[in-house]
Amino acid sequence: MTTVALIEYEDASPEVRAVYDDIRATRKTDFINNFWKALAVNPAQLARTWYAAKEVMAPGALDPLVKEFIYIAVSVANGCSYCIHSHTAAAKAKGMTEAQYGELLAVIGMAHSTNGLVTTMQVPVDDAFQVK
């Protein structure tokens, strides 16, 4: 359960409505998800977060689907159920197949396992892996 009120469009201030309008235009939808509605309790933080996310997730050197895969993996690592669900939905909307999703989950699971082992044993980083 949220600790803040979710701000609906009808109840939003003009600055929040401007961000909501940009979200709708960018995503080509009328849907504003609960994350943005929760952030709207602080309009400055809503705007900062939206415009940063919009820039980072925009087309670039990484394929948009790859960006969603990364977001899912980090969300799993951080235990953010909301983010896992929302970015899995976004990845599916960008064309992720069930086979890709299964493989992604296998990679995330393997990384968790091997990260835990390396951290437990405090394995030193090989010189060959050091950035020079």
C-alpha positions in Angstrom: 0.0 0.0 0.0 1.3 3.4 -0.9 2.4 5.9 1.7 1.3 8.9 -0.4 -1.9 9.9 -2.2 -2.0 9.0 -5.9 -2.6 12.2 -7.8 -5.1 11.8 -10.6 -5.0 14.0 -13.7 -8.3 15.8 -12.7 -6.8 16.7 -9.3 -3.4 17.6 -10.5 -1.8 21.1 -10.5 -0.9 22.6 -13.8 2.8 21.6 -13.5 1.8 18.0 -12.8 -0.6 18.0 -15.7 2.2 19.3 -18.0 4.3 16.2 -17.0 1.4 13.9 -17.3 0.7 15.3 -20.8 4.3 14.7 -21.8 4.1 11.1 -20.5 1.0 10.5 -22.5 2.4 12.1 -25.7 5.8 10.3 -25.4 4.2 6.9 -24.7 1.3 7.5 -27.1 -1.3 6.5 -24.5 -3.7 8.1 -22.0 -2.5 5.8 -19.2 -0.5 7.3 -16.4 0.8 4.6 -14.1 0.8 4.7 -10.3 4.6 5.5 -10.0 4.1 8.9 -11.7 0.9 9.5 -9.8 2.7 8.9 -6.5 5.6 11.1 -7.5 3.2 13.9 -8.3 2.9 14.7 -4.6 6.2 16.5 -5.2 5.9 18.2 -8.7 9.6 19.1 -8.9 10.6 15.5 -8.2 8.0 14.2 -10.7 9.4 16.4 -13.4 13.1 15.6 -12.6 12.4 11.9 -12.6 10.3 11.8 -15.7 12.6 13.9 -17.9 15.7 12.0 -16.7 13.9 8.6 -17.4 12.7 9.9 -20.7 16.2 10.8 -21.7 17.9 7.6 -20.5 15.3 5.3 -22.0 15.2 7.2 -25.4 16.6 5.5 -28.5 20.4 5.6 -28.4 23.4 3.3 -28.7 21.5 0.6 -26.9 18.4 -1.0 -28.4 15.2 0.0 -26.5 14.5 -3.7 -25.7 18.0 -4.1 -24.3 17.4 -1.1 -22.0 14.2 -2.8 -20.7 16.2 -6.0 -20.1 18.7 -4.0 -18.0 16.0 -2.3 -16.1 14.4 -5.6 -15.3 17.7 -7.1 -14.1 18.4 -4.1 -11.9 14.9 -4.1 -10.5 15.2 -7.8 -9.6 18.6 -7.1 -7.9 16.9 -4.2 -5.9 13.8 -6.3 -5.2 11.4 -3.7 -6.7 8.3 -5.7 -7.6 6.6 -2.7 -9.1 9.6 -2.0 -11.5 9.9 -5.7 -12.4 6.3 -5.8 -13.5 6.2 -2.4 -15.2 9.4 -3.0 -17.2 8.5 -6.6 -18.0 5.2 -5.1 -19.5 7.3 -2.5 -21.4 9.7 -5.1 -22.7 6.7 -7.2 -23.9 5.3 -4.1 -25.6 8.7 -3.7 -27.4 8.6 -7.2 -28.7 10.2 -9.4 -26.0 9.3 -13.0 -26.6 8.7 -15.7 -24.0 11.9 -17.4 -25.0 13.8 -14.1 -24.5 12.1 -13.6 -21.1 13.0 -17.1 -20.0 16.6 -16.6 -21.0 16.8 -13.2 -19.3 15.5 -14.7 -16.1 18.1 -17.5 -16.4 20.9 -14.9 -16.8 19.6 -12.9 -13.9 19.4 -16.0 -11.7 22.9 -17.1 -12.7 24.3 -13.6 -12.0 22.8 -13.6 -8.5 24.3 -17.0 -7.8 27.8 -16.2 -9.1 27.8 -12.7 -7.5 26.9 -14.3 -4.2 29.7 -16.8 -4.5 32.3 -14.2 -5.5 31.2 -11.9 -2.7 31.2 -14.6 -0.1 34.7 -15.8 -1.1 36.0 -12.2 -1.7 37.7 -13.4 -5.0 40.2 -10.8 -6.2 39.6 -9.3 -9.6 42.0 -10.6 -12.3 44.5 -8.1 -13.7 43.2 -9.0 -17.2 39.8 -7.6 -16.2 41.1 -4.3 -14.8 40.2 -1.2 -16.9 43.4 0.4 -18.1 
